[in-house]
Amino acid sequence: MTETRIVTKRLRDRPDDSWTIDGALASGAYEQLRAVLAKGDTADVQEQVKLSGLRGRGGAGFPTAQKWSFLPPDSFPRYLVVNADEGEPSTFKDRMLLERDPHQLVEGIAISSYSVKCNVAYVYVRGEFALGYERLARAIDDARAKGFLGRDILGSGFDCDIVVHRGAGAYICGEETALLESLEGSQGMPRIRPPFPAIEGLYAKPTVVNNVETLSTVPHIVRMGGEEYAKLGVNRSTGTRIFSVSGHVNQPGNYEVELGMTFRDLLYGLAGGVRENRKIKFFIPGGASSQWLTGSDEHLDAPLDMDFVQQTFGVMLGSGAIMVYDETVDPVLIAWRLAKFFAHESCGKCTPCREGTGWIEKVLYRMSHGLGRPADLDLLVDVGGNISPGVVNAPFVQTTICPLGPSAVSCIASLNKFFRDEVLERLRNDAGAHA
């Protein structure tokens, strides 16, 4: 098995200068922008993206062309906002794209802005991405100097510029409406919807929010054609995705693969298998927000298909981060560390999340440190059910504005589903030791 390099091709082929304007131009950057502007058909770009089946690469997997189509036809100005916050634990693909191929993103932004008739785009960059910010800012300046941004781009009459805004370290600002609040200068907290951003987003104007990888894919769809791009992948999961593989594998890193490859081929093939030939006890397939899968044949042989894993196992591919844990790992300790993260990052706007994540962290702390009580697991399931009943029992329902609350419950649902007997025995032993 091999990678299918489309979005990562330039940065792999030109590791020494892929982020520079000279390196980018030498490998075909901005040719698709030139072709789109010469053709002068904004609707054609949207049609190609629609035919491609491209779905958001940030986590939700929503069809990109459909999101664009929600913009009201006669409401201006409008904005394109790029979510480059990437705060999901163990996700590092967008950082790579920002640092090593920013011109690909700039071209994708310019083409997409032209398609949706937007003249100003904003890139919200995670504050910790110092190198990514510097290279993106330089790429924007160089693109402007070459006539690929600014007024009357390439003599087409189309104006477009990009503003880069650095975040301040809040995970919640990866949620699109909290990101918009932060961009406007307010505290990053999610908005109640409706209205949705496409109707009333940044500065109360129609707004599209897309992920870095999503927009970096757009020039390649234009180059290949939507139907050709859609031949890659499987079912409604078309094209390629970059997966950030970390944890107990021999070769952690970013891998761009055609959707439909199995977890086994990705983890044991491209990522080199598990360290010291141990077995996988469990892995988290879609970032910290996702429920877990185990090292069983059923799970490892499942395809990287957004709909299949959701419908079959109730998990998501999410941000594309796959965290692998071998048989030496304590799942309760992992659950506590995840819960601690979500409790810390809760913005506090919604009572179930503000209170519930704190209690989940406290209970998991005592469970993971030998102080557990026999009723603790069922207590966690009960608390989690009050935050998001659907995480524990379908159908999915949440009592919070954004998915952070349900994300904190994912580890509880996974412990209860796969390790219940192990956890209960441990809790009984802990209680006996402290009787």
DAZI-V350946 format. One record per residue. N is the residue number from 1. RES is the residue in one small letter. SS is DSSP state (hx for helix, st for strand, lp for the rest). PHI is phi as a letter, one per 30 degrees, with the letter a starting at -180 (999 if undefined). OMEGA is omega in whole degrees, 0 to 359 (* if undefined). Layout:
N|RES|SS|PHI|OMEGA / N|RES|SS|PHI|OMEGA
This chain:
1|m|lp|999|183 / 2|t|lp|b|173 / 3|e|lp|d|172 / 4|t|lp|c|190 / 5|r|lp|d|174 / 6|i|lp|c|179 / 7|v|lp|d|182 / 8|t|lp|c|186 / 9|k|hx|d|184 / 10|r|hx|d|184 / 11|l|hx|d|175 / 12|r|hx|d|183 / 13|d|hx|d|184 / 14|r|lp|b|185 / 15|p|lp|d|185 / 16|d|lp|d|184 / 17|d|lp|b|185 / 18|s|lp|d|184 / 19|w|lp|c|183 / 20|t|lp|d|179 / 21|i|hx|d|180 / 22|d|hx|d|179 / 23|g|hx|d|180 / 24|a|hx|d|181 / 25|l|hx|d|180 / 26|a|hx|d|181 / 27|s|lp|c|169 / 28|g|lp|j|180 / 29|a|lp|d|175 / 30|y|lp|i|176 / 31|e|hx|d|180 / 32|q|hx|d|175 / 33|l|hx|d|179 / 34|r|hx|d|181 / 35|a|hx|d|180 / 36|v|hx|d|181 / 37|l|hx|d|178 / 38|a|hx|d|179 / 39|k|hx|d|174 / 40|g|lp|i|183 / 41|d|lp|b|182 / 42|t|hx|d|183 / 43|a|hx|d|182 / 44|d|hx|d|179 / 45|v|hx|d|179 / 46|q|hx|d|180 / 47|e|hx|d|179 / 48|q|hx|d|178 / 49|v|hx|d|177 / 50|k|hx|d|180 / 51|l|hx|d|182 / 52|s|hx|d|184 / 53|g|lp|i|182 / 54|l|lp|e|176 / 55|r|st|c|185 / 56|g|lp|e|182 / 57|r|lp|c|182 / 58|g|lp|d|180 / 59|g|lp|l|185 / 60|a|lp|d|178 / 61|g|lp|i|181 / 62|f|lp|d|180 / 63|p|st|e|187 / 64|t|hx|d|181 / 65|a|hx|d|178 / 66|q|hx|d|177 / 67|k|hx|d|178 / 68|w|hx|d|185 / 69|s|hx|d|181 / 70|f|lp|d|179 / 71|l|lp|d|178 / 72|p|lp|d|191 / 73|p|lp|d|188 / 74|d|lp|b|181 / 75|s|lp|c|182 / 76|f|lp|b|357 / 77|p|lp|d|177 / 78|r|lp|b|187 / 79|y|st|b|169 / 80|l|st|c|180 / 81|v|st|c|181 / 82|v|st|c|179 / 83|n|st|d|176 / 84|a|st|c|183 / 85|d|lp|d|175 / 86|e|lp|h|179 / 87|g|lp|c|181 / 88|e|lp|d|182 / 89|p|lp|e|178 / 90|s|lp|i|174 / 91|t|lp|c|184 / 92|f|lp|b|180 / 93|k|hx|d|181 / 94|d|hx|d|176 / 95|r|hx|e|179 / 96|m|hx|d|181 / 97|l|hx|d|178 / 98|l|hx|d|185 / 99|e|hx|d|192 / 100|r|hx|c|174 / 101|d|lp|a|182 / 102|p|hx|d|181 / 103|h|hx|d|175 / 104|q|hx|d|178 / 105|l|hx|d|180 / 106|v|hx|d|178 / 107|e|hx|d|178 / 108|g|hx|d|178 / 109|i|hx|d|182 / 110|a|hx|d|179 / 111|i|hx|d|181 / 112|s|hx|d|178 / 113|s|hx|d|177 / 114|y|hx|d|183 / 115|s|hx|d|183 / 116|v|hx|c|176 / 117|k|lp|i|180 / 118|c|lp|c|183 / 119|n|lp|c|178 / 120|v|st|b|176 / 121|a|st|c|178 / 122|y|st|c|174 / 123|v|st|c|179 / 124|y|st|c|187 / 125|v|st|c|175 / 126|r|lp|e|186 / 127|g|lp|e|182 / 128|e|lp|d|182 / 129|f|lp|d|184 / 130|a|hx|d|181 / 131|l|hx|d|179 / 132|g|hx|d|178 / 133|y|hx|d|182 / 134|e|hx|d|182 / 135|r|hx|d|177 / 136|l|hx|d|179 / 137|a|hx|d|178 / 138|r|hx|d|180 / 139|a|hx|d|178 / 140|i|hx|d|178 / 141|d|hx|d|181 / 142|d|hx|d|178 / 143|a|hx|d|178 / 144|r|hx|d|180 / 145|a|hx|d|180 / 146|k|lp|d|178 / 147|g|lp|i|180 / 148|f|lp|c|174 / 149|l|lp|b|178 / 150|g|st|j|182 / 151|r|lp|d|175 / 152|d|lp|h|184 / 153|i|hx|d|178 / 154|l|hx|h|178 / 155|g|hx|i|185 / 156|s|lp|d|187 / 157|g|lp|i|180 / 158|f|lp|c|177 / 159|d|lp|c|176 / 160|c|st|a|174 / 161|d|st|b|186 / 162|i|st|b|176 / 163|v|st|c|178 / 164|v|st|c|181 / 165|h|st|b|180 / 166|r|st|c|176 / 167|g|lp|d|184 / 168|a|lp|b|172 / 169|g|lp|j|180 / 170|a|lp|c|179 / 171|y|hx|e|184 / 172|i|hx|d|181 / 173|c|hx|d|169 / 174|g|hx|d|173 / 175|e|lp|d|196 / 176|e|hx|d|181 / 177|t|hx|d|173 / 178|a|hx|d|176 / 179|l|hx|d|179 / 180|l|hx|d|176 / 181|e|hx|e|180 / 182|s|hx|d|178 / 183|l|hx|e|180 / 184|e|lp|d|178 / 185|g|lp|j|179 / 186|s|lp|c|175 / 187|q|lp|d|182 / 188|g|lp|d|175 / 189|m|lp|b|182 / 190|p|lp|d|178 / 191|r|lp|c|172 / 192|i|lp|d|179 / 193|r|lp|b|3 / 194|p|lp|d|2 / 195|p|lp|d|177 / 196|f|lp|d|183 / 197|p|lp|e|181 / 198|a|lp|d|179 / 199|i|lp|c|182 / 200|e|lp|b|184 / 201|g|lp|c|181 / 202|l|hx|d|182 / 203|y|hx|h|178 / 204|a|hx|i|178 / 205|k|lp|c|179 / 206|p|lp|e|187 / 207|t|st|b|171 / 208|v|st|c|176 / 209|v|st|c|179 / 210|n|st|b|181 / 211|n|st|d|180 / 212|v|hx|e|182 / 213|e|hx|d|179 / 214|t|hx|e|183 / 215|l|hx|d|177 / 216|s|hx|d|180 / 217|t|hx|d|187 / 218|v|hx|e|179 / 219|p|hx|e|181 / 220|h|hx|d|175 / 221|i|hx|d|177 / 222|v|hx|d|181 / 223|r|hx|d|185 / 224|m|hx|d|191 / 225|g|lp|j|185 / 226|g|hx|e|182 / 227|e|hx|d|180 / 228|e|hx|d|179 / 229|y|hx|d|182 / 230|a|hx|d|176 / 231|k|lp|d|175 / 232|l|lp|d|177 / 233|g|st|j|185 / 234|v|st|b|178 / 235|n|lp|h|180 / 236|r|lp|d|176 / 237|s|st|c|186 / 238|t|st|c|173 / 239|g|lp|i|180 / 240|t|st|c|172 / 241|r|st|b|174 / 242|i|st|c|178 / 243|f|st|c|177 / 244|s|st|c|183 / 245|v|st|c|181 / 246|s|st|b|180 / 247|g|st|j|190 / 248|h|lp|d|174 / 249|v|st|c|183 / 250|n|lp|d|183 / 251|q|lp|b|178 / 252|p|lp|d|179 / 253|g|st|l|177 / 254|n|st|c|179 / 255|y|st|b|175 / 256|e|st|c|184 / 257|v|st|b|174 / 258|e|st|d|179 / 259|l|lp|d|186 / 260|g|lp|j|172 / 261|m|lp|e|180 / 262|t|st|d|174 / 263|f|hx|e|182 / 264|r|hx|d|181 / 265|d|hx|d|178 / 266|l|hx|d|187 / 267|l|hx|d|182 / 268|y|hx|c|179 / 269|g|hx|c|184 / 270|l|hx|d|183 / 271|a|lp|d|170 / 272|g|lp|i|179 / 273|g|lp|i|186 / 274|v|st|d|183 / 275|r|hx|e|176 / 276|e|hx|h|177 / 277|n|hx|h|176 / 278|r|lp|d|179 / 279|k|lp|c|173 / 280|i|st|d|175 / 281|k|st|d|174 / 282|f|st|a|174 / 283|f|st|b|179 / 284|i|st|c|194 / 285|p|lp|d|187 / 286|g|lp|b|183 / 287|g|lp|i|185 / 288|a|lp|d|182 / 289|s|lp|d|186 / 290|s|lp|d|167 / 291|q|lp|d|190 / 292|w|st|c|168 / 293|l|st|b|182 / 294|t|st|c|178 / 295|g|lp|d|179 / 296|s|lp|d|177 / 297|d|hx|e|181 / 298|e|hx|e|182 / 299|h|hx|d|182 / 300|l|hx|d|181 / 301|d|lp|d|177 / 302|a|lp|d|180 / 303|p|st|d|173 / 304|l|lp|d|184 / 305|d|lp|b|186 / 306|m|hx|e|183 / 307|d|hx|d|183 / 308|f|hx|d|184 / 309|v|hx|d|178 / 310|q|hx|d|184 / 311|q|hx|d|185 / 312|t|hx|d|187 / 313|f|hx|c|181 / 314|g|lp|i|177 / 315|v|lp|c|180 / 316|m|lp|b|172 / 317|l|lp|d|169 / 318|g|lp|h|185 / 319|s|lp|d|181 / 320|g|lp|i|178 / 321|a|st|c|179 / 322|i|st|c|181 / 323|m|st|c|188 / 324|v|st|c|181 / 325|y|st|b|182 / 326|d|st|d|188 / 327|e|lp|d|178 / 328|t|lp|d|189 / 329|v|lp|d|175 / 330|d|lp|d|182 / 331|p|hx|d|179 / 332|v|hx|d|178 / 333|l|hx|d|177 / 334|i|hx|d|179 / 335|a|hx|e|179 / 336|w|hx|d|181 / 337|r|hx|d|177 / 338|l|hx|d|180 / 339|a|hx|d|178 / 340|k|hx|d|178 / 341|f|hx|d|183 / 342|f|hx|d|177 / 343|a|hx|d|179 / 344|h|hx|d|186 / 345|e|hx|c|176 / 346|s|lp|e|182 / 347|c|lp|d|177 / 348|g|lp|i|183 / 349|k|lp|d|184 / 350|c|lp|c|184 / 351|t|hx|e|182 / 352|p|hx|e|180 / 353|c|hx|d|182 / 354|r|hx|e|181 / 355|e|hx|d|187 / 356|g|hx|d|181 / 357|t|hx|d|178 / 358|g|hx|d|179 / 359|w|hx|d|177 / 360|i|hx|d|180 / 361|e|hx|d|181 / 362|k|hx|d|181 / 363|v|hx|d|179 / 364|l|hx|d|177 / 365|y|hx|d|182 / 366|r|hx|d|177 / 367|m|hx|d|184 / 368|s|hx|d|182 / 369|h|lp|c|173 / 370|g|lp|i|182 / 371|l|lp|c|185 / 372|g|lp|d|178 / 373|r|lp|c|184 / 374|p|lp|e|184 / 375|a|lp|c|189 / 376|d|hx|d|183 / 377|l|hx|d|178 / 378|d|hx|d|175 / 379|l|hx|d|178 / 380|l|hx|d|178 / 381|v|hx|d|179 / 382|d|hx|d|178 / 383|v|hx|d|179 / 384|g|hx|d|178 / 385|g|hx|d|177 / 386|n|hx|d|174 / 387|i|hx|d|182 / 388|s|lp|a|181 / 389|p|hx|e|185 / 390|g|hx|d|178 / 391|v|hx|d|180 / 392|v|hx|c|181 / 393|n|lp|b|178 / 394|a|lp|d|359 / 395|p|lp|d|185 / 396|f|lp|d|175 / 397|v|lp|b|176 / 398|q|lp|b|181 / 399|t|lp|c|180 / 400|t|lp|c|182 / 401|i|lp|d|182 / 402|c|lp|c|185 / 403|p|lp|d|182 / 404|l|hx|d|179 / 405|g|hx|e|177 / 406|p|hx|e|179 / 407|s|hx|d|180 / 408|a|hx|d|182 / 409|v|hx|d|184 / 410|s|hx|e|181 / 411|c|hx|d|178 / 412|i|hx|d|179 / 413|a|hx|e|181 / 414|s|hx|d|176 / 415|l|hx|e|183 / 416|n|hx|d|184 / 417|k|hx|d|190 / 418|f|hx|c|188 / 419|f|lp|b|185 / 420|r|hx|e|182 / 421|d|hx|d|179 / 422|e|hx|d|182 / 423|v|hx|d|181 / 424|l|hx|d|178 / 425|e|hx|d|178 / 426|r|hx|d|180 / 427|l|hx|d|178 / 428|r|hx|d|179 / 429|n|hx|d|179 / 430|d|hx|d|181 / 431|a|hx|d|179 / 432|g|hx|d|181 / 433|a|hx|d|183 / 434|h|lp|c|181 / 435|a|lp|d|*
